[in-house]
């Protein structure tokens, strides 16, 4: 599961993220976390297994037992754009008419503007 800002959770595939991004593979393999001081973006792995809360062996039985890749310090929209890229190897056209309503809301009150 991918948790964005502690509010939104999305199911993702560890293998897809790890295969397409070495930095995410580092975090997903439990080797550490990432924090960018300038932007305030952090990426951490929260694993119930590592915290000892799972008593049974094998894969998680419920969503609560799944590890969470937590991303803080950024809006969900750029995370979705990144996921789209990692899964499809294509850049998302932010000005695509199908996304117009999303991008209008996202960029309306932001210093960030699409080019």
C-alpha positions as a printed Julia matrix, in Angstrom:
115×3 Matrix{Float64}:
   0.0     0.0     0.0
   1.12    3.53   -0.74
   0.1     6.15    1.85
   0.21    9.78    0.72
   0.26   12.5     3.39
  -1.17   10.01    5.87
  -4.61   10.36    4.27
  -4.81    8.61    0.92
  -3.91    4.95    0.46
  -3.44    3.27   -2.9
  -2.65   -0.35   -3.66
   0.63   -0.61   -5.57
   2.93   -3.44   -6.59
   6.28   -3.55   -4.81
   7.89   -5.28   -7.8
   6.78   -2.55  -10.23
   8.08    0.27   -8.06
  11.33   -1.53   -7.27
  12.01   -2.57  -10.84
  11.54    0.92  -12.23
  13.13    3.01   -9.5
  16.3     2.02   -7.61
  15.66    4.62   -4.91
  12.22    3.15   -4.16
  13.76   -0.35   -4.2
  16.18    0.82   -1.5
  13.31    1.94    0.72
  11.05   -1.02   -0.09
  13.82   -3.46    0.81
  13.95   -1.94    4.28
  17.42   -0.47    3.84
  16.46    3.01    5.01
  14.24    5.98    4.39
  14.6     9.14    2.35
  14.18   12.78    3.31
  14.86   15.85    1.21
  15.5    18.82    3.52
  14.92   21.43    0.82
  11.5    20.21   -0.34
  10.42   18.48    2.88
   9.52   15.28    1.01
   9.99   12.03    2.95
   9.58    8.41    1.92
   9.5     5.71    4.59
   8.44    2.09    4.82
   6.11    1.23    7.68
   5.86   -2.52    8.06
   3.63   -4.25   10.62
   5.88   -7.31   10.26
   8.92   -5.3    11.36
   6.99   -4.0    14.35
   6.14   -7.53   15.46
   2.37   -7.1    15.24
   1.86  -10.17   12.99
   1.82  -13.49   14.74
   1.24  -15.69   11.7
   3.7   -16.52    8.9
   3.02  -15.9     5.23
   1.54  -13.02    3.28
  -0.68  -10.38    4.87
  -4.24  -11.58    5.45
  -5.85   -8.16    5.77
  -5.09   -4.71    4.37
  -4.08   -3.58    7.87
  -1.2    -6.1     7.8
   0.22   -4.79    4.51
   3.39   -2.71    4.61
   2.88    0.99    3.85
   5.2     3.07    1.73
   4.52    6.48    3.27
   5.15    9.64    1.26
   4.83   12.97    3.03
   5.51   16.52    1.96
   3.77   16.43   -1.4
   0.28   16.48   -2.87
  -1.29   13.25   -4.13
  -1.44   14.49   -7.74
   2.34   14.39   -8.44
   2.49   10.98   -6.76
  -0.21    9.75   -9.15
   1.73   11.2   -12.1
   4.85    9.38  -10.87
   2.92    6.1   -10.47
   1.52    6.47  -13.98
   5.05    6.86  -15.31
   6.45    3.93  -13.32
   3.66    1.61  -14.47
   3.46    2.67  -18.14
   6.87    4.18  -19.0
   5.0     7.08  -20.62
   4.72   10.65  -19.45
   1.26   11.81  -18.48
   0.06   14.77  -20.52
  -1.02   17.15  -17.76
  -2.98   19.27  -20.24
  -4.9    16.25  -21.53
  -8.62   17.17  -21.82
  -9.49   14.09  -19.75
  -7.48   15.55  -16.86
  -8.57   19.16  -17.29
 -10.87   19.16  -14.28
  -8.18   17.61  -12.05
  -5.39   19.9   -13.16
  -7.59   23.0   -12.95
  -8.37   22.26   -9.29
  -4.8    21.28   -8.5
  -3.14   24.31  -10.08
  -5.81   26.94   -9.32
  -4.37   27.97   -5.94
  -0.79   26.87   -6.43
   2.48   28.46   -7.44
   3.08   25.34   -9.54
   1.78   25.74  -13.1
   1.9    23.25  -15.99
   3.92   24.27  -19.03
